[in-house]
Amino acid sequence: MTTLDKHIELLESSAASLSANRCKSSRAYQNALLRRRDITALIRDAEPHEAPLFSSKDGQQQRVKLMHDPTVRQVLRDREADPELLLQACEKLLDIYPVDRDGVQAQVDLIRHKVFSCRNKISQLESEVERQRSQLDQQSSGRRGQDEQAQVAAGFASTPQKITQEMIDREENEIRQLEKALAEA
């Protein structure tokens, strides 16, 4: 007998001894495998209208494909992802999960418009801050020149300006006002 024949004979004897055993079958396990129950019945506090959240049109393959999508992977990796990236991931999920596509798509479009508006407002405020900063630089350089000329004319040497607590408080107040304007945008 060859080595392969010995192994085949051993497998046949093991299979025969297993089939000779009479085990009480587990009905709960068989039922779980053979019967398909509504997933919301198995999940505590789930509502029947939430069932589409736990199933997909094309099954597991699309879910796996979704997890390898670069947009979705970026969203899962970043805790502070770009809103546009989040909206793209949401649209990809809409293609896979059977939910009220029109209602959700309308919300995605509304959020995308709000993000666009906020970005435009921030851009406007930043350009306004830059414009004010350049005006302030021009005014302060003009004043500095006039002050230096007045000091030279009066016979004083040019000394660096000392920073006072009042000046610091004024600057901090302006910063708070700008941050408040940005937060409201």
PyMOL commands that set and color helices and strands:
alter all, ss='L'
color gray80, all
select helices_A, chain A and resi 3-20+27-34+39-42+48-54+60-67+70-77+83-96+101-154+165-184
alter helices_A, ss='H'
color red, helices_A
deselect
rebuild
show_as cartoon
